[in-house]
Amino acid sequence: MSKDLIAKAYEMARERYNEIGIDTDKVLDILQKVEISLHCWQTDDVRGFESAGDLTGGIQATGNYPGRARNIDEVRADILKAMSMIPGKHRLNLHEIYGDFKGEAVDRDMVEPRHFESWIQWALENGIKLDFNSTSFSHPKSGDLTLSNPDKGIRDFWIEHTKRCRVVAEEMGKRQGDPSMLNVWIHDGSKDMTVNRMLYRDILKESLDEIFKVKYDNMKDSLESKVFGIGLESYTVGSNDFYIGYGVSRQKMITLDTGHFHPTESIADKVSSLLLFVPELMLHVSRPVRWDSDHVTIINDETLDLCKEIVRCGALSRVHIGLDYFDASINRIGAYVIGTRATQKCLLRALLEPISTLRAYEAEGKGFERLAMLEEGKSMPWGAVWDMFCERNNVPVGERYIADVQKYEREVTSKR
């Protein structure tokens, strides 16, 4: 599509949205400021740079598409390539195992900010802000229990690891002038029936209290629950109920991963409830198919409802959006572009809702009118507004990015 056609389509869309009280230029200004945190582990199937061992701790990457990133330079190149096809400026979410260890054997209870100095420099040079994650899986001391382990030696190892990850995140936030979000997720649980649920949760509570004793100004802590992990299906220590209780009582951020709940649960419905009691939320957006399968995010009802709820709550400044999927069955750079752009499209559609009109109908008990407006909104020309957003950000409009991904595959990833 030519620039003239993009402009003409946008002008028509702007007029149409103006009829229902929406200023599309203001909407695009808002969307421009939304930063999505891309997950580094899509580049290499969650392998990191510690060892070539298998994934453990209930995590599994499926597929073997050629071109996986093999080192830190390839990870960075792939991320920059993906970001060049995504409108706006975005963040990068690192797991601790992606440190720049330079061949040094660094156990996880010894990690320091210096192991991420090159990441910080790279991010500053490229205008990217960094977020961070502790890494409890795929380690000889992982087992089934980490922070909730009755064995003090193992538990203290993971407490020290998480403390040091907070120090790394603090340094990242200080250097980039914006808080780095540290997400804590542990796989702790049991494959079969557990008769001492209270014990492990009490230990986890005490471990977290120890970890969070030191207060920092340039990082924010977030806690992520899960229903189950592969091999740990019957009991999860860090359940949703546990972290909601802990997060509310300690005023910590809660992370909602769209794959970490029962298939019939609405993650969107949790937003308004939690925001009444915790300061902020973190989202890890993926597409669960039957279970936490981490498929690439697309425009579906679940993601659209989630984005609409954020906007309806006026919570864009309190909800931090990250992605969390690792699809090794398709081109990994393409997976980034599809998922991030899909999330942005859902946010755009949410921002284009005539909320004032809808709320007025609701307040007046006009259920027919409310439903009619919601239905008509589905066929409004939001695609033309999206195309203009891409055009203004100088990234491929429409399906043009497919050719860019294919070219990068021919010239770069296929030679790995």
Helices and strands as residue ranges (DSSP letters): H 3-19, H 24-32, E 36-39, G 40-42, H 72-83, E 91-95, G 96-98, G 108-110, G 113-116, H 117-125, E 129-133, H 152-176, E 180-184, E 189-190, H 197-211, E 219-224, E 235-236, H 240-250, E 253-257, H 268-275, E 281-285, H 301-312, E 319-323, H 332-351, H 355-363, H 367-377, H 382-392, G 398-400, H 401-411, G 413-415
